Amino acid sequence: MRSAVGIEPGEGGGHILQTMTESFASRRRLLPTSPFHRPDPAAPPIEQFEVGDRVSHDQFGLGRVTGVEGADAVLVDFSGRQGRILSPFTKLVKL
């Protein structure tokens, strides 16, 4: 008896389908919006600042830390202009 695609039931049609499925699954890319995607690598630790540290900010330039509010924020003097930079300090770099 022939199947609908013209292959006898014991001729290996299932083997070909199984091999194609396994190779496809191994190289399938994961979509960023998928709820099943791999988790992102761990975030780097938040940098700790102390009063008196020299810093550079991407937008405001060079400054000096004048106050620290725990791990939540730092107060910085940018040449006479005061700024409160919130954690995680992505644009602030210690010099």
C-alpha positions in Angstrom: 0.0 0.0 0.0 1.4 3.4 -1.0 1.0 6.6 1.1 -0.2 9.9 -0.3 3.3 11.1 -1.1 4.3 7.9 -2.9 6.6 6.4 -0.3 6.0 2.9 1.1 5.4 3.0 4.9 8.8 1.3 5.8 11.0 3.1 3.3 12.5 5.7 5.6 10.1 8.6 5.1 9.8 9.1 8.8 13.6 9.1 9.2 14.0 11.9 6.7 11.4 14.0 8.4 12.9 13.4 11.8 16.4 14.4 10.6 15.1 17.6 9.0 13.2 18.5 12.2 16.3 18.0 14.4 18.6 20.0 12.2 16.1 22.9 11.9 15.6 23.1 15.6 19.3 23.3 16.3 19.8 26.4 14.1 16.5 28.2 14.7 17.0 31.8 15.9 15.2 33.1 18.9 13.1 36.2 18.6 13.6 39.0 21.1 9.9 39.3 21.7 9.4 35.6 22.4 8.5 34.7 26.0 10.8 31.7 25.6 14.0 33.5 24.7 17.1 33.0 26.8 17.5 35.5 29.6 20.0 38.4 29.1 23.4 38.1 30.8 23.6 39.5 34.3 23.8 43.3 34.5 27.2 44.6 35.7 27.3 45.8 39.3 26.3 49.4 39.9 29.4 51.6 40.4 29.8 53.1 43.9 30.7 56.8 44.2 32.2 58.7 47.2 32.2 62.5 48.0 35.1 64.1 46.2 35.3 61.6 43.3 36.0 63.2 39.9 33.4 62.1 37.3 32.5 62.6 33.7 29.0 62.6 32.4 28.0 62.1 28.7 25.8 65.2 28.7 27.1 67.5 31.4 30.8 66.9 31.2 33.4 66.9 34.0 32.3 67.3 37.6 33.0 66.4 41.2 30.7 64.3 43.5 29.4 66.6 46.4 26.9 64.1 48.0 25.9 60.5 47.9 22.3 59.4 48.6 22.9 55.7 49.3 22.7 53.6 46.1 19.9 55.7 44.7 21.6 58.9 43.5 24.7 61.1 43.6 24.9 64.9 43.7 27.5 66.3 41.3 28.9 69.8 40.8 29.5 70.4 37.1 31.5 73.7 37.2 28.9 75.6 39.2 25.8 73.7 37.9 24.4 71.1 40.4 23.0 67.8 39.2 21.4 64.8 40.8 22.2 61.7 38.9 20.0 58.7 39.5 21.1 55.0 39.7 22.2 52.9 37.7 24.5 55.8 36.5 24.7 54.6 32.9 26.1 58.0 31.7 28.4 58.7 34.6 32.0 57.5 34.7 34.4 57.7 37.6 37.8 59.2 36.5 
